[in-house]
Amino acid sequence: MSEYVQHFPLGEATISIISIGDLRWDQQEALGVPESEWRPRYTASFEQPLQIPIQMVHIAAPGVSLLVDVGVYDYPASWADTLLIPGYTPPPGLMERLGEMGVQPEDISQVVITHAHTDHFNGATRLEGGRYVPTFPHARYYLSRADWDALDASGWLQRPDAPASHTLVPLAEQGALELVDGDYELGQGIRLVSAPGETPGHQLVRVESAGQVLYCLGDLYHHPVEVEQPTWMQVGIDRDATIRTRAAFAETALTEDALLIATHIPGLGRLTRTPEGVAWVTVNP
């Protein structure tokens, strides 16, 4: 298919990991960890900025065609100095990749937005006849109520220049958005799992089929170093909530021997115990 798309079976389901391009990730700046703590063990991932992917996930199962996050490579100019790669041209996007897979917009039944950061939801609507309409017209979109309330309180839902005002707001106005409180059963072996920290309402997607378990992690981790060092995280997020969420999740993932997809860690992984704690191991689909 493409170096930007990976498919693998999970019981009766087919999972597709779709990369829409890369971002620049400066671990020193993003995590704010003193050099004395990351050198020398993590020199390779801290000394120079990295390129990290932006990955969406499609889940196909009997009666289900579900997307985890829905982004397009179209970011505000304010990202240029921190997250965008100079001179970078992204590959064909999510819609093109779905088309190659034979999945049409009308086929998608559910869209889960793991959290309300721009790269996870800015493709949720499209402009048609001068108004924003759902990109996937027959889908229910699921977002945590806590993230909606945080956006509302900060004024981001009201600002015309904010991505949420022309994505999440039109979805709500047109009855396509469902706000979720805590864990939530979607059915067919799919459950939303509350995982606050990155945002107040950050949520994971748990998929179980024929005894196999997969979690779509959103931004629970941005890089494997955060798995090994669970107290290292993006500057400005809820530190205590993130530490609690990561600790509880790590035990669950190890117990279930779960497969894992994180938005910004390439491909597929698992957690494994180490003498120091826990580590991310890449898995070949």
Secondary structure, DSSP 4 states (H G I P E B T S, - for coil): -BTTEEEEEETTEEEEEEEEEEEEE-HHHHH---HHHHTTTTHHHHSS-EEEEEEEEEEEETTEEEEE----S---GGGTTTTSPTT----S-HHHHHHHTT--GGG--EEE--SS-HHHHTTSEEEETTEEEESSTT-EEEEEHHHHHHHHHHTTTT-TTSGGGGTHHHHHHTT-EEEE-SSEEEETTEEEEE--SSSTT-EEEEEEETTEEEEE-TTS-SSHHHHHSTT---TTS-HHHHHHHHHHHHHHHHHHT-EEE-TTS-SEEEEEEETTEEEEEEE--
